Amino acid sequence: MFNRYIMKIIKNILGAIWAFWGILTFSVTLLIIIIPVLITFLIKEPRGTEAYRQVTKVWMNVWLALIGSPLKVVGKENFKKGKNYVVVSNHNSLMDVPVTTPYVPGANKTIGKKSFTKAPVFGWVYIRGTVLVDRNSDASRRKSFEDMKKVLAQGLHMVIYPEGTRNRTSDPLKSFHDGAFKLAIAAQKEIIPTLIFHTRTVLPPEKKFYMRPHQLQMHFLPAVSSENITSKELREKVFKMMWDYYLEKNA
């Protein structure tokens, strides 16, 4: 029992040291890429957002290597040339936010909380790749829906976390909200179900200052049609598809 307690303390100390290293390297590399990111604001869409994605992908490739958590991508072939999609992803950790946009094949934007824009410097990066929403405002939620339709009309992918907030349960997924599925039907776009693995291991949501190295994975599943289906049926179909795939990969 005593040895287990000592090992837990050592583990937490090492996790705190790695978290400090993660914050330090994130901040330094952020300062290096901020000028290229700001330049992408001047480029016409959708090329501007694709340029932004490429800049952030280089950034994440470097940073993830520095923290010992490289990302493996599976299923890129499910994105067909000339088509754009509503991409729905699970959400386990704050680590999901910086890795999603760079590794989705093709120019994309993510729905995200307006409050993150207040972060110094990172807020500018966040704004560039995000459709912002204030969850406490009905008007903001309605506007964000229309903004996401415009993103899709521009030929960009729209990335949404249908669980709404981070999954802090022991289940593979939390229940899904309807927004992503109503959007897919309204815009007549197919959905690409996506599962991100091990971000909760690298950056556990229940610990305030803790990080550990571990390989990350992002799996893109086959596209799901939004034609001739209700948003409820589409939501349930995608949820089951993602749940079953998660259990299969973690069997």
SULTA-V822356 format. One line per field, one symbol per residue. ss: DSSP state (H for helix, E for strand, - for the rest). phi: phi as a letter, one per 20 degrees, with the letter a starting at -180 (. if undefined). psi: psi as a letter, one per 30 degrees, with the letter a starting at -180 (. if undefined). A space follows every 10 residues. Layout:
ss: ???
phi: ???
psi: ???
This chain:
ss: -HHHHHHHHH HHHHHHHHHH HHHHHHHHHH HHHHHHHHHH ------HHHH HHHHHHHHHH HHHHHH---- EEEE-HHH-- -----EEEE- ----HHHHHH HHH----EEE EEEHHHHH-- -HHHHHHH-E EEE----HHH HHHHHHHHHH HHH---EEEE ---------- --------HH HHHHHHH--- EEEEEEE-HH HH-------- -----EEEEE EEEE------ HHHHHHHHHH HHHHHHHHH- -
phi: .fffffffff ffffffffff ffffffffff ffeffgffff feeffeffff fgffffffgf gfffffemcf dddcnfffee gnccceddcf bdbfffffef gfdffogbcd fbfffffffg mggfffgfdc eebefecfff ffffffffff gfffnefddc effncfedee egbefeeegf effgffeldf ddfccddnff ffcffedfbb bbfafdccde egfdfdelbe ffffffffgf fffffffffd f
psi: eeeeeeeeee eeeeeeeeee eeeeeeeeee fefeeeeeef ffkklgeeee eeeeefeeee eeeeeeghil kkkkgfffjk kgklljjkkl jflffeeffd effkjlkllk klkfffffkk eeeeeeeegk jkkjfgkeee eeeeeeeeee eeffglljkk jffelkjglf lellkklfee eeeeeefhkl kjkkkkkgff eeikffkeik kkkkklkkkk lkkkkgkhkl eeeeeeeeee eeeeeeeefg .
